Amino acid sequence: MWLQSWKQLKSHTSFAFYCKCSAIVFFFTLCVLIVACGTSTNSQVDPGNQSVTVTIDLNGSNGSPTPPLPDYLCGAWVTNNSPGVNPDNSNSLISVFAKFVHTVNNNPVGVDGATATAQIDWPDGTTDTATAKTTSDGLAVIPIVLKPNSVNKIVLVQVTFTKDGISPCQVPQPAYFTPVLASPTVTQPSPQPTSPSITPTFFVTPPPRPSVTPIGGNITPGP
């Protein structure tokens, strides 16, 4: 009885062991097939898509050189983009600054004596012109009289520099500003000097009483 039970147990153990071994062998076989298929797929080369090789040159020997600066440069701007306009004052001004320089050894040098001509394009379609001369540093200050009808509207100022023997230089971007209505200034009345109140005091001195000498006797005058 015991021998028969032992044989049955040994038979069941051997079957389970064989099943486990078969499963492990099957798993490894499957892994080998997957790796083999992936290697063969990646090893194929598509003749239409060649691989690209990127080369970085740290010395910059093949790079394009930096382009030089232009011989002449110019620009224009305003320091106050919202100047105030007083309707009661026709002399409301704004200054447009313009710069004209010459490039010497990659350094800007001001152009002296050039004429800066400003074309002012007002919102109502009209155009005015103002001019100024540059100083030794190439700076020109152009005064512009503001118009009351340009309040809350953009005004464009295009500046062009000219000088004999030099090609004209037009500023690429116009300067601009938007006038606003200025608040009226309240003038305080100046205080008037006040004289002290003086009540005059009058002293009246009665005239002296005349001495009367009666005729015919001595009469003592009364008080």
C-alpha positions, 0 to 999 in steps of 0.5 A: 500500500505504501509502495503504491502511494509512493509510485503515484506521488512520484508519477505526479511530481515528474509530470509537474516538473516536466511541465515547468521545464517545457514552459521555461524552454518555450519562453526562452525560445520565444525570446530568441525569436523576438530578438532575431526578428527585431535585429533583422528588421533594424538591419535593413537599410532604406536606400531612400533615407540616408542617415544625416551626419551633423558636424559642429565646428567650434573654431568657426572657420566655416561660419559666415562673417558678421556683416559690417555696419552701414556707413551712415545711421540715423534715428528719431524719437520723442521723450514724451509720447503723451504731450499736453495741449492747452486749447487756450495756448497756441504755443504748446510744443513738443521736441523731436530728437534726431541722431545722424552718425557716421561709422568709423572703425565700427564706432559711431561718430556724429555728423555735424552740420547736417539738416534734419527735415521732419515731415509731420503727418497730422490726423486730419490729413494735413502735413507740416515741415520743420527743420533743424541742424545737427550739432557736433555729436550728430543730434538735432532737436526739432520743435513742433507746435501741437494742434488742438484738433490732434488730441487723443490721435497719433501723430507721425513724424518722418525725419530725413537727414541731408548734407552736401557730399553725403547720401540722404539718410531717412529714418526707417521708423517714424517717431510718433506721439499722441497729444492729450488735453492738458489740465488748466492751471489755476492761478491763485490771486495774490494776497492784498496787503491790509492796512491796520484799522486805526481809530483817531483820537481828537483833543479839542482845546477851548479858546481862552476866554477874553478879559472884560473890564466893566465901566463904572465899577469893578465886576468880578467875572464868574467862572 
